[in-house]
Amino acid sequence: MRVSICALAGAMLVGAGCSSENFPASPVPAHLTDREAASLGGRYLIERGTPPTRVTAIEPTDKGYLFHYQSYFDAPSGPPKQVRLLNINNDGTIREIWFPHEE
């Protein structure tokens, strides 16, 4: 009798531990690391057909990172070096910052 009471109590504890209650998703996205943001920025530039680039500066901001990409020197190309600024937010959105070309 004592064994069956212990077995019943143990089964109830195991059943209570396997609750199927669903919790809501986190309301705030986790912050991106600089490597994750660099990967997103690299894919963004590749999708737009830019020449090969390298990261030359990373500036953390309140909402993510500001990345400075620079292409490798290519004399026959115009311009010989391209510079791109990407604002990469923690939620994965990317905005390219550009300035109008003055002639």
N, C-alpha and C positions, 0 to 999 in steps of 0.2 A: 504494500500500500504506500509506503513511504517513497519507494522508487517511482511509482506512477505519479505521485504528486510532484516530485522533483522534475520528472520528464515533462509533465504538463506545464509547469512553471517555465522550464527552459524553452519549450516550444512557443509559449506566449511571448517570451522576450525576443526570440528570433523573429517571430512574425511581426512584432512591433518595430523591429529594426529595419525591416524591409518595406517601409512605408512608400507608397507610390505618389506622394504629394509632389506636385509640380511647383517649382519656384519660378518667379518671373526672371526674365533676362536682366543682366546688369544694365542699369540706365545710362551708364557712362562708358564709352569705349576705353580700353586700356591704352596707355601711352605707347607709341611706337618707339622702338630703339632706333639709334642712328643707322644701324645696318639695315633694318627693315625699311626705313624711309629711303635709304640709298638704293635699295633694290627696287622699290616702287618707282623712284625717279628714273633709274636706268631703263626700266621697261617702258616708261612714259616716253622717253626720248627715242628709244628704238622704234616704237610704234609710229612715231612721226617722221622717221627716216632721217634722223640727224646723223652726221658723221660720228665716228667713235670719239667719246669724250672721257674725261677723268674728273673726279671731284677735287676741287681745289680749295673749297671752304665749306664748313658746316656751322650754321649759327642756330642754336636752340631758340625757339620763340615760345610764347604762351600757349599756342595751339598746336605746335609741332616743330618743324625745322625749316630753315631757309638754306637751300643747297645752291652752291655756285659750281657749275660745270663748265669746263673749257675743252675745246677740241684741240687735237694735236696740230702742230704747225704744218701747213700744206701750202707751199709758195704759189703754185699755179692756181689754187682755188681763190675765190673772192668771197668774203674776206679770208685772209690766210689763217686766222683763228676765230672761232665762234665762241661766244660766251652766252650761257643760259642761266637764268635764275629761276629756281623752282621753289614755290612755297608748298610744302608737304604737310598736311594737317594730320593729327592723330587719328582721325576717322578714315583716313585713306584718300581723301580728296586732294587733288594736285592742281595748283594754279601756276601757270608760267607768267613771270613778270617780264615785260619787255618795254623798251622805250622806243619811241618813233625815231626813225633814221632821219637825220637832218643832212641835207646836201648843200 
